[in-house]
Amino acid sequence: MAQLRITWIRSCIGRPEYQRRVIKSLGLHRLHHSVIHSDTPTIRGMVQKVVHLITIEVAEEAGPSGSGTK
């Protein structure tokens, strides 16, 4: 399954509380912090709510050891 790298790039100051909760639910703790999630409909829905605050890119598929190298 594809992986998404989600990076928080814009502050939540002045944003509605539900957008702050979505950022926290994605596992983002501070600006310029990145997390990797599976590309599922649930994650896509969360991303759609805060697309103006984050960047999304397709992450490299990791090998069985998780290192990404073979």
C-alpha positions as CSV (number, residue, x, y, z in Angstrom):
1,M,0.0,0.0,0.0
2,A,1.2,3.5,-0.8
3,Q,2.6,5.7,2.0
4,L,2.0,9.4,2.4
5,R,4.5,11.8,4.0
6,I,2.6,14.6,5.6
7,T,4.5,17.8,6.7
8,W,2.9,20.5,8.8
9,I,3.9,23.9,7.2
10,R,1.4,26.5,8.4
11,S,0.4,27.5,12.0
12,C,-3.0,26.7,13.5
13,I,-3.2,30.1,15.2
14,G,-6.6,31.6,14.4
15,R,-7.9,28.3,12.9
16,P,-11.0,26.5,14.1
17,E,-10.6,24.0,16.9
18,Y,-11.6,21.0,14.6
19,Q,-8.6,21.8,12.4
20,R,-6.3,21.8,15.4
21,R,-7.7,18.4,16.4
22,V,-7.1,17.0,12.9
23,I,-3.4,18.1,13.0
24,K,-3.0,16.5,16.4
25,S,-4.8,13.3,15.2
26,L,-2.3,13.0,12.3
27,G,0.5,12.9,14.8
28,L,2.0,16.3,14.0
29,H,3.5,18.0,17.0
30,R,5.3,21.2,15.7
31,L,5.8,23.1,12.5
32,H,7.9,21.3,9.8
33,H,7.4,18.0,11.5
34,S,6.7,15.1,9.1
35,V,4.9,11.8,9.6
36,I,4.2,8.9,7.3
37,H,0.8,7.3,7.1
38,S,-0.8,4.6,4.8
39,D,-2.8,6.0,2.0
40,T,-6.3,5.1,3.3
41,P,-9.7,6.9,2.9
42,T,-9.6,7.9,6.5
43,I,-6.2,9.6,6.2
44,R,-7.2,11.2,2.9
45,G,-10.3,12.7,4.6
46,M,-8.3,14.1,7.4
47,V,-5.8,15.6,4.9
48,Q,-8.6,17.2,3.0
49,K,-9.8,19.1,6.1
50,V,-6.3,20.7,6.6
51,V,-4.8,20.7,3.1
52,H,-4.0,24.4,3.4
53,L,-1.9,23.8,6.5
54,I,0.2,20.8,5.3
55,T,2.1,19.4,2.3
56,I,1.6,15.8,1.1
57,E,4.0,13.7,-0.9
58,V,4.2,10.0,-1.8
59,A,6.8,8.4,0.4
60,E,9.2,5.7,-0.7
61,E,8.1,2.2,0.0
62,A,10.2,0.7,2.8
63,G,11.7,-2.8,2.5
64,P,10.9,-5.6,5.0
65,S,13.6,-4.3,7.3
66,G,12.2,-0.8,7.2
67,S,15.5,0.8,6.1
68,G,14.4,1.5,2.5
69,T,17.6,-0.1,1.1
70,K,18.2,-3.5,-0.4
